[in-house]
Amino acid sequence: MGRYTFRLPDIGEGIAEAEIVAWHVKIGDRIEEDDRVADMMTDKATVEMESPVSGVVVEVAGEAGDIIAIGSPLVVIEVEGAGNGVDGASAPKGEPEVASASTSSARAEVVEAAPAPEPEAVLPKPAQAELVEARAPTPATHAKVMASPAVRKRASDLGINLAEVRPAEDGRVRHGDLDAFLSYNAAGGFQPAGSKGKDEQVRVIGLRRRIAENMAASKRQIPHFAYVEEFDVTALEETRAQLNAGRGDRPKLTMLPFLIAAICKLLPKYPMLNAHYDDEAGVVTRYGSVHLGMAAQTPAGLMVPVIRDAQDRNLWQLATEIGRLANAARDGSAKSSELSGSTITVTSLGPMGGVATTPVINRPEVAIIGPNRIVERPMFVKGADGVERIEKRKIMNISMSCDHRVVDGWDAASFAQDLKKLIEAPALILAG
């Protein structure tokens, strides 16, 4: 019997370390080649580590939430033969694979084999590091099935027809794809709540910790100020209803495409809002194109998919892209390039939007805009004859948070007033 030390492999793109999101083995477990070992979150994605050998797990590196460096021991496995802990023998034929994780993952490939460890290596205590969003694959039917023996056995044990599982990549079904299939097809029954709940401590790890760190850094480093203005959206809602009535097979227009179109129309006049601020370099980059971030709540946490070159899209194109990105963020199919690079962000809670909000800026951006819910209220309205009358109007507040190091209060107020003019006269949004 020998010991095989499986080190965290180089997963490319300059990754130096990864967080242990979840363990799928424990000391004493018997595992087979290709069995899932752990889910690891890097600064790019969450990846699944699969065992390159068969044997018994004798050591593991840390707990969920710990960070380990690339090349550090992940698990030590007792194997038949000499292993790689005595004579530096290489891994079994073929590189270990990195597959998608069960709840939030992206595909990655091992770039090179890790160096052989010293005999009886002691696993180090990991340090902490930053994390980012990840994604999970979506289920669908896939005709030709390719999968490892371990995946086939697991699917058979679970009663899953592999032809019904859509691989996230490469046409090969992996453990993460089975997990995604289960999560989207499992049926859950209602269970009434008990009269008294139990106290529970939940460790903040993975994506949730990354969100917490980003929000804390934003509030700590950016001097936010908020500006809220009231908008009469009665005319816009009438225009929206008319356009939707004749939309045919085009997507239904919500308020959001109109708001985004109006924002894009104004930003050339207010370039200080469509910008990034580099704290360390002391440099503000003002962007000529509007890559608009769209904050979206997903089962995996808050994500910000990006509408590229939003200024070049009409209302229908914006509606199509909003729907596509929102679905991709929710089901985990969004690419990493679709979740980064925004220059200004819009965040909306829809009908739950409240009266006013003070959204947190998405660093390194300098502004974020949040529409709130629409309410009906009686208002004095001056008619064409100059006489004021009381009418029922649809009113919506729009909130802005800005970085006071880059955006002055006058700039924010002027932008909001110009935005108000466009929203209250929607024909101006559609005009060239």
C-alpha positions as CSV (number, residue, x, y, z in Angstrom):
1,M,0.0,0.0,0.0
2,G,1.2,3.5,-0.7
3,R,-0.1,7.1,-0.5
4,Y,-1.1,9.3,-3.3
5,T,-1.1,13.1,-2.5
6,F,-3.6,14.9,-4.8
7,R,-2.5,18.5,-5.0
8,L,-4.8,21.4,-6.1
9,P,-4.0,21.6,-9.8
10,D,-3.2,24.7,-11.8
11,I,-6.5,25.7,-13.3
12,G,-5.1,28.4,-15.4
13,E,-5.6,32.2,-15.9
14,G,-3.2,33.1,-13.2
15,I,-5.2,31.6,-10.4
16,A,-3.0,31.4,-7.2
17,E,-5.5,29.9,-4.7
18,A,-9.0,28.6,-4.3
19,E,-11.6,28.3,-1.5
20,I,-13.0,25.0,-0.4
21,V,-16.7,25.4,-0.9
22,A,-17.8,21.9,-0.1
23,W,-16.3,18.5,0.6
24,H,-17.7,15.4,-1.0
25,V,-15.4,13.0,0.9
26,K,-14.2,12.5,4.4
27,I,-11.4,10.6,6.0
28,G,-12.0,6.8,5.8
29,D,-14.1,7.0,2.6
30,R,-13.4,4.6,-0.2
31,I,-13.4,6.5,-3.5
32,E,-12.9,5.5,-7.2
33,E,-11.1,7.3,-10.0
34,D,-13.2,10.3,-11.2
35,D,-15.2,10.4,-8.0
36,R,-16.0,13.9,-6.8
37,V,-13.6,15.1,-4.1
38,A,-14.4,18.8,-3.4
39,D,-15.9,21.9,-5.0
40,M,-13.3,24.8,-5.1
41,M,-14.1,28.4,-5.8
42,T,-11.5,30.5,-7.5
43,D,-11.6,34.2,-8.5
44,K,-13.1,33.1,-11.8
45,A,-15.5,30.3,-11.1
46,T,-16.4,27.3,-8.9
47,V,-14.9,24.1,-10.2
48,E,-15.3,20.5,-9.2
49,M,-12.2,18.4,-8.3
50,E,-12.3,14.7,-9.3
51,S,-10.0,12.1,-7.9
52,P,-7.3,10.9,-10.2
53,V,-6.9,7.6,-8.4
54,S,-8.9,5.0,-6.5
55,G,-8.3,4.4,-2.8
56,V,-9.1,5.4,0.7
57,V,-9.1,9.0,1.9
58,V,-6.6,9.4,4.8
59,E,-6.2,13.2,5.0
60,V,-8.1,16.2,3.8
61,A,-7.0,19.9,3.6
62,G,-9.1,22.1,5.9
63,E,-12.8,22.8,6.1
64,A,-15.4,24.5,3.9
65,G,-14.5,28.1,3.7
66,D,-10.7,27.6,3.9
67,I,-8.4,28.8,1.2
68,I,-5.5,26.7,-0.2
69,A,-2.8,27.6,-2.7
70,I,-2.4,26.0,-6.1
71,G,0.0,23.1,-5.7
72,S,-0.9,22.5,-2.1
73,P,-2.1,19.1,-1.0
74,L,-5.9,18.8,-1.2
75,V,-6.4,15.1,-0.2
76,V,-4.1,12.2,0.6
77,I,-5.4,8.8,-0.7
78,E,-4.1,5.4,0.3
79,V,-3.7,3.4,-2.9
80,E,-2.6,0.0,-4.1
81,G,1.1,0.1,-5.0
82,A,3.7,2.7,-4.1
83,G,1.5,5.8,-4.7
84,N,3.5,9.1,-5.3
85,G,4.6,9.9,-1.8
86,V,7.7,7.7,-1.8
87,D,9.4,7.8,-5.2
88,G,7.7,10.9,-6.7
89,A,5.8,8.8,-9.2
90,S,3.5,10.8,-11.5
91,A,-0.2,10.8,-11.5
92,P,-2.1,8.0,-13.4
93,K,-2.3,8.3,-17.1
94,G,-4.2,11.4,-18.1
95,E,-4.5,14.7,-16.2
96,P,-7.1,15.1,-13.5
97,E,-10.2,16.8,-14.7
98,V,-11.9,19.9,-13.3
99,A,-15.7,19.8,-13.8
100,S,-18.6,22.0,-13.0
101,A,-19.8,22.2,-9.4
102,S,-23.2,21.1,-8.2
103,T,-24.8,24.5,-7.1
104,S,-22.7,27.2,-8.8
105,S,-19.9,26.3,-11.2
106,A,-18.1,27.1,-14.4
107,R,-16.0,24.7,-16.4
108,A,-12.2,24.8,-16.2
109,E,-9.4,22.5,-17.3
110,V,-6.2,21.5,-15.4
111,V,-3.3,23.0,-17.2
112,E,-0.4,21.0,-15.8
113,A,0.3,18.3,-13.4
114,A,1.1,19.3,-9.8
115,P,4.6,18.6,-8.5
116,A,5.1,15.4,-6.4
117,P,5.0,15.9,-2.6
118,E,7.5,14.8,0.0
119,P,6.7,11.5,1.8
120,E,3.9,11.7,4.4
121,A,3.2,15.4,3.6
122,V,1.4,17.3,6.3
123,L,-1.5,19.3,5.0
124,P,-1.2,23.1,5.7
125,K,-3.8,25.2,7.3
126,P,-5.2,27.4,4.5
127,A,-5.3,31.2,4.5
128,Q,-8.3,33.4,3.5
129,A,-8.8,35.1,0.1
130,E,-11.4,36.8,-2.0
131,L,-14.1,35.0,-3.9
132,V,-16.4,35.7,-6.9
133,E,-19.7,34.6,-8.4
134,A,-20.0,31.3,-10.1
135,R,-22.6,29.6,-12.1
136,A,-24.4,26.2,-12.5
137,P,-25.3,24.4,-15.7
138,T,-28.8,24.0,-16.9
139,P,-30.6,20.8,-17.6
140,A,-31.8,19.7,-21.0
141,T,-32.0,16.7,-23.2
142,H,-28.8,15.6,-24.9
143,A,-28.8,12.9,-27.5
144,K,-25.2,11.5,-27.4
145,V,-24.0,10.7,-23.9
146,M,-20.4,10.7,-22.9
147,A,-19.6,10.1,-19.2
148,S,-17.0,8.5,-16.9
149,P,-17.8,5.1,-15.3
150,A,-18.2,6.8,-11.9
151,V,-20.8,9.2,-13.4
152,R,-22.6,6.4,-15.1
153,K,-22.8,4.4,-11.9
154,R,-24.0,7.3,-9.9
155,A,-26.7,8.1,-12.5
156,S,-27.8,4.5,-12.5
157,D,-28.0,4.4,-8.7
158,L,-30.1,7.6,-8.8
159,G,-32.3,6.3,-11.6
160,I,-31.3,9.1,-14.0
161,N,-31.4,8.6,-17.7
162,L,-28.2,10.2,-18.9
163,A,-29.8,11.1,-22.2
164,E,-31.9,13.6,-20.3
165,V,-29.0,15.4,-18.7
166,R,-27.5,18.3,-20.6
167,P,-23.7,18.6,-20.2
168,A,-22.5,22.1,-19.3
169,E,-19.6,21.8,-21.7
170,D,-17.7,19.5,-24.0
171,G,-20.6,17.1,-24.5
172,R,-19.5,15.1,-21.5
173,V,-21.8,14.5,-18.5
174,R,-20.1,15.1,-15.2
175,H,-21.1,15.0,-11.5
176,G,-22.0,18.7,-11.5
177,D,-24.4,18.1,-14.4
178,L,-26.1,15.3,-12.4
179,D,-26.4,17.7,-9.5
180,A,-27.9,20.4,-11.7
181,F,-30.4,17.9,-13.1
182,L,-31.5,16.8,-9.7
183,S,-31.8,20.4,-8.4
184,Y,-34.1,21.4,-11.2
185,N,-36.2,18.3,-11.3
186,A,-36.6,17.3,-7.7
187,A,-40.1,17.6,-6.3
188,G,-40.5,19.0,-2.8
189,G,-43.5,18.6,-0.5
190,F,-44.9,21.3,1.8
191,Q,-44.0,20.9,5.5
192,P,-45.7,23.1,8.0
193,A,-43.4,25.2,10.2
194,G,-43.0,24.2,13.8
195,S,-44.2,26.4,16.7
196,K,-40.6,27.2,17.6
197,G,-37.5,27.3,15.5
198,K,-33.9,26.4,16.5
199,D,-31.0,28.8,16.6
200,E,-28.6,28.2,13.8
201,Q,-25.1,29.4,12.9
202,V,-24.4,29.5,9.2
203,R,-20.8,30.0,8.1
204,V,-20.6,32.7,5.4
205,I,-18.6,31.2,2.5
206,G,-18.4,31.1,-1.2
207,L,-20.5,33.5,-3.2
208,R,-22.3,34.9,-0.2
209,R,-19.0,35.8,1.4
210,R,-17.8,37.4,-1.8
211,I,-21.0,39.5,-2.0
212,A,-20.5,40.5,1.7
213,E,-16.9,41.5,1.0
214,N,-17.7,43.6,-2.1
215,M,-20.6,45.4,-0.3
216,A,-18.4,46.1,2.7
217,A,-15.6,47.4,0.6
218,S,-18.0,49.6,-1.4
219,K,-19.4,51.2,1.7
220,R,-16.1,51.5,3.4
221,Q,-14.2,53.1,0.5
222,I,-16.8,55.0,-1.4
223,P,-18.4,58.2,0.1
224,H,-22.0,57.5,-1.1
225,F,-24.6,60.2,-1.5
226,A,-28.2,59.5,-2.6
227,Y,-30.6,61.5,-4.7
228,V,-34.3,60.6,-5.1
229,E,-36.7,62.2,-7.6
230,E,-40.4,61.7,-8.3
231,F,-41.4,60.8,-11.8
232,D,-44.9,60.9,-13.4
233,V,-44.9,57.7,-15.5
234,T,-48.6,57.9,-16.6
235,A,-47.7,58.7,-20.2
236,L,-44.9,56.2,-20.4
237,E,-47.2,53.4,-19.1
238,E,-49.7,54.3,-21.8
239,T,-47.0,54.2,-24.5
240,R,-45.8,50.9,-23.1
241,A,-49.3,49.4,-23.3
242,Q,-49.8,50.6,-26.9
243,L,-46.4,49.1,-28.0
244,N,-47.2,45.8,-26.2
245,A,-50.6,45.6,-27.9
246,G,-48.9,45.3,-31.3
247,R,-45.7,43.5,-30.3
248,G,-46.4,40.3,-32.2
249,D,-43.7,37.7,-31.3
250,R,-41.4,40.3,-29.8
251,P,-40.8,40.3,-26.0
252,K,-43.1,42.2,-23.7
253,L,-41.8,45.6,-22.8
254,T,-41.5,46.4,-19.1
255,M,-40.5,49.7,-17.6
256,L,-36.8,48.8,-17.7
257,P,-36.0,49.1,-21.4
258,F,-37.5,52.6,-21.4
259,L,-35.4,53.6,-18.4
260,I,-32.2,52.1,-19.9
261,A,-32.8,53.8,-23.2
262,A,-33.3,57.2,-21.5
263,I,-30.1,56.7,-19.4
264,C,-28.1,55.9,-22.5
265,K,-29.5,58.9,-24.2
266,L,-28.3,61.2,-21.4
267,L,-24.9,59.7,-20.5
268,P,-22.9,61.5,-23.3
269,K,-24.0,64.7,-21.5
270,Y,-23.0,63.3,-18.1
271,P,-19.8,61.2,-18.8
272,M,-18.8,61.5,-15.1
273,L,-21.6,59.0,-14.3
274,N,-20.5,56.3,-16.9
275,A,-17.1,55.8,-15.3
276,H,-14.8,53.8,-13.1
277,Y,-12.6,55.2,-10.4
278,D,-9.3,53.5,-9.6
279,D,-8.6,54.3,-6.0
280,E,-5.0,53.3,-6.0
281,A,-4.0,55.0,-9.2
282,G,-6.2,58.0,-8.6
283,V,-7.6,57.8,-12.2
284,V,-11.2,58.1,-13.4
285,T,-11.9,56.4,-16.7
286,R,-14.9,57.8,-18.5
287,Y,-16.4,55.3,-21.0
288,G,-17.7,56.2,-24.5
289,S,-19.9,53.0,-24.6
290,V,-22.6,52.1,-22.0
291,H,-22.1,48.6,-20.7
292,L,-25.0,48.6,-18.4
293,G,-25.1,46.3,-15.4
294,M,-28.4,44.8,-14.4
295,A,-28.5,43.7,-10.8
296,A,-30.4,40.4,-10.6
297,Q,-31.3,38.2,-7.6
298,T,-30.6,34.5,-8.3
299,P,-30.7,31.3,-6.3
300,A,-26.9,31.5,-6.0
301,G,-27.0,35.2,-4.8
302,L,-26.8,38.6,-6.3
303,M,-25.3,38.8,-9.8
304,V,-24.9,41.7,-12.3
305,P,-25.2,40.5,-15.9
306,V,-24.1,43.2,-18.4
307,I,-25.9,44.6,-21.4
308,R,-23.0,45.4,-23.8
309,D,-23.2,48.6,-25.8
310,A,-26.7,49.3,-24.5
311,Q,-26.7,52.7,-26.3
312,D,-26.9,50.9,-29.7
313,R,-30.0,48.9,-28.9
314,N,-33.7,49.9,-29.4
315,L,-36.4,49.1,-26.9
316,W,-37.2,45.6,-28.3
317,Q,-33.5,44.7,-28.4
318,L,-33.1,45.8,-24.9
319,A,-36.1,43.8,-23.7
320,T,-34.7,40.7,-25.5
321,E,-31.3,41.1,-23.9
322,I,-32.7,41.8,-20.5
323,G,-34.7,38.6,-20.6
324,R,-31.9,36.5,-22.0
325,L,-29.4,37.7,-19.4
326,A,-31.8,37.5,-16.5
327,N,-32.6,33.9,-17.4
328,A,-28.9,33.0,-17.9
329,A,-28.0,34.5,-14.5
330,R,-30.8,32.6,-12.7
331,D,-30.2,29.2,-14.3
332,G,-26.4,29.5,-14.1
333,S,-25.6,29.5,-17.9
334,A,-24.3,33.1,-18.0
335,K,-20.7,33.3,-19.2
336,S,-18.1,35.0,-17.0
337,S,-17.7,37.7,-19.7
338,E,-21.5,38.4,-19.3
339,L,-21.1,39.0,-15.6
340,S,-18.3,41.6,-15.6
341,G,-17.2,44.9,-17.2
342,S,-20.3,47.1,-16.4
343,T,-19.8,50.8,-16.4
344,I,-23.0,51.8,-14.7
345,T,-25.7,49.7,-13.0
346,V,-29.4,49.7,-12.7
347,T,-31.0,47.8,-9.8
348,S,-34.7,47.2,-9.5
349,L,-36.9,45.2,-7.1
350,G,-39.9,45.6,-9.4
351,P,-43.3,45.7,-7.4
352,M,-41.3,45.3,-4.2
353,G,-39.2,48.4,-5.0
354,G,-40.5,50.5,-2.0
355,V,-40.9,54.2,-1.9
356,A,-37.2,55.0,-2.1
357,T,-33.9,53.1,-1.9
358,T,-30.3,53.9,-1.3
359,P,-28.5,51.3,-3.5
360,V,-24.8,50.4,-2.9
361,I,-22.5,51.3,-5.8
362,N,-21.0,48.4,-7.7
363,R,-17.3,49.1,-7.5
364,P,-15.4,50.4,-9.4
365,E,-18.4,52.2,-10.9
366,V,-19.4,55.6,-9.6
367,A,-23.2,55.5,-9.9
368,I,-26.1,53.2,-9.6
369,I,-29.8,53.9,-10.4
370,G,-32.8,52.2,-8.8
371,P,-36.4,52.6,-9.9
372,N,-38.9,52.0,-7.2
373,R,-42.5,50.7,-7.4
374,I,-45.3,52.6,-9.2
375,V,-48.2,53.9,-7.2
376,E,-51.3,55.8,-8.1
377,R,-52.0,59.1,-6.6
378,P,-54.2,62.2,-7.1
379,M,-52.2,65.1,-8.5
380,F,-52.8,68.7,-9.7
381,V,-52.3,68.6,-13.5
382,K,-52.4,71.7,-15.7
383,G,-54.4,71.1,-18.9
384,A,-53.9,72.7,-22.4
385,D,-56.2,75.5,-21.4
386,G,-54.0,76.4,-18.4
387,V,-56.5,75.2,-15.8
388,E,-55.3,72.9,-13.1
389,R,-57.4,69.8,-12.4
390,I,-57.0,66.9,-10.0
391,E,-56.3,63.6,-11.9
392,K,-55.2,60.1,-10.9
393,R,-51.6,59.7,-12.0
394,K,-49.0,56.9,-11.9
395,I,-46.0,58.0,-9.9
396,M,-42.6,56.3,-9.5
397,N,-39.6,57.5,-7.5
398,I,-36.1,56.9,-9.0
399,S,-33.2,56.7,-6.6
400,M,-29.5,57.3,-7.4
401,S,-26.4,56.6,-5.4
402,C,-23.2,58.3,-6.5
403,D,-19.5,58.4,-5.6
404,H,-19.0,61.9,-4.2
405,R,-15.3,61.7,-5.1
406,V,-16.2,61.7,-8.7
407,V,-19.8,63.0,-9.0
408,D,-20.9,66.3,-7.5
409,G,-24.4,66.7,-6.1
410,W,-25.2,69.2,-8.9
411,D,-24.3,66.6,-11.5
412,A,-26.6,64.0,-10.0
413,A,-29.5,66.4,-9.6
414,S,-29.1,67.8,-13.2
415,F,-29.0,64.2,-14.6
416,A,-32.1,63.3,-12.6
417,Q,-34.0,66.3,-13.8
418,D,-33.1,65.6,-17.5
419,L,-34.0,61.9,-16.9
420,K,-37.4,63.1,-15.5
421,K,-38.1,65.1,-18.7
422,L,-37.5,62.0,-20.9
423,I,-39.5,59.6,-18.8
424,E,-42.4,62.0,-18.5
425,A,-42.4,62.6,-22.3
426,P,-41.6,59.1,-23.7
427,A,-41.7,60.3,-27.3
428,L,-38.4,62.0,-26.6
429,I,-36.9,58.6,-25.7
430,L,-37.9,57.2,-29.1
431,A,-36.8,60.3,-31.0
432,G,-33.4,60.0,-32.8
